[in-house]
């Protein structure tokens, strides 16, 4: 199991990147269904539109790539155990 310091400043234990993103959605009060692709697109849009991050820097091809993109941006940190 890995730990991840996510963009919200909290540290989470994750079993897999896919499951982590699913759980992030379920914690959202307006979540009516889990859709990892839609979630990743939405977060990428927020970071490009509000924070001015280049869209190409946030890879949404897979959950693992998505998390690693935020690690590369300095917004998240993966801690291997």
C-alpha angles and dihedrals in degrees: 000000000000133000122222130193099212133203091268090064095248128119118232134186109228131193093193138350090245093054092044092056091046090053091048088058095046090055091058111098093221097049109127097166138008113249113158095190093052091046093051091048090050094050091046090050090051092051094047097042101039104025099031096236114160108256091226090063093066109067114202097176090108140357091252092051090047093055092044089053090059090046089053089050090053092244096111138026126208114211113198118213 
